[in-house]
Amino acid sequence: MSPDWDEMQSLEGRDFLADTSDPSRTWFERYISADDRVRVKNAIALATTEKGKFELEHRVIRAEGTIGWVFSRAIPVLDGAGELVEWIGAATDITERKLAEAAVPDRPM
């Protein structure tokens, strides 16, 4: 990712998300579920402001167009002056876990 998360450089989706080796400025609309866009933007803003790690469970638009869940994380790459150069990240498919959690009824304590 670019320092401001405006451009994704590449993505290896491993058949979960659509791969791209071309830089994309439309990645947010292409990959992030509309239901979670505000949460993702807020998490990006916080990580960028703090120049700290990004971690968030959120919904994504999978390669075939359905909705799935990922645990996304990214770390900032800083130059010698402490300025953001880019972000390097990864996302783990957690769809099965989220579906299992949703299937379990709330239990009284």
N, C-alpha and C positions, 0 to 999 in steps of 0.2 A: 504494500500500500504506500501511496505517497504520504508525506508528512501530515497533510490535512485530511487524509482518507478520501480525497476527491477522486483518485484514480487507482484502480487495482491493476497491478502489473501483470499478474498471471494467476491461474488457479488450476490445481490438479484435483478435480472433484471425485475421482475414484468411483465413478458411476453413480454417485449420490447427488452431487451438484454438477452442473454442466461445465466441462473443462473450457478453459480459454488460455491461449498463450499470447493473446493480443491485449495490450492495455485497454481498460474499459472505464469510462466515466459514467456508465449506466449500471454498474454492478449492484448498486443499492436496490434499485427497482427490480433488477433481474433476479436477485438472490434472496433478498430479505422479505419475509412475509409482511403484508400490509398491517397485520395485527400487532407486529412487534417493532415497526419502524421507529416509533417515538422512543421506545426503550433503548433500542440499539443506538440511535443518534445521541441520546443522553449519555450512554456509557462511553461512546466515542469521544464526546465533548469532554467528559471528565478525564479520561485517559490522556487526551491530547493536552489539556490544560496542565495536568500534573506531570506530564511526560513519564507516566507510569504504565504498568501493565493493564491490558484490557482483558477482562474475563466476563463471559455472559452466556447463559443458556437462553436460546431464542429459536423461534421458528424460521424456517427457510423454505424457498421454493425449490423442490428437488428437480433433477434433470428431466424427469417425465412429467413435471408440472404439478405434482401433488405437494402437500405440505409435510415437512419433516422437522425434526428438532436437532440442533447441534449445540455443543458446548464449544464456543469460540474463545480463542485467546490469542493475544498478540503482544509482542514486546517492542518497545521503541528502539531504534538504532539512532544514537546521538553522535554528532561530530565532536571534535576536540573542544569546541566552545560550548558544548552542551545543547546545541540546537538539533531539533528533529531532522533526520535525513530520510528515514522511511520506517515502516512497520513490517515486521515479519511475524506471520501468524499461522495458526492451524485450527482446524475445526474437527470435532469428533462427532460422529452420528450417534445421538442418544435417543432416537425415535422409539426404539423398542422399550427402553426404560420408561420414557414418558407415557407411552400407551399403557404399560403395566401399572404405573402409578395412578393413572386416571381410572383404571378398571377396579381399583381397590376402594371399596366404600370407606368413608370416614368411620373410624372406630372410636367409641367413647373411651375415655381414659378412666 
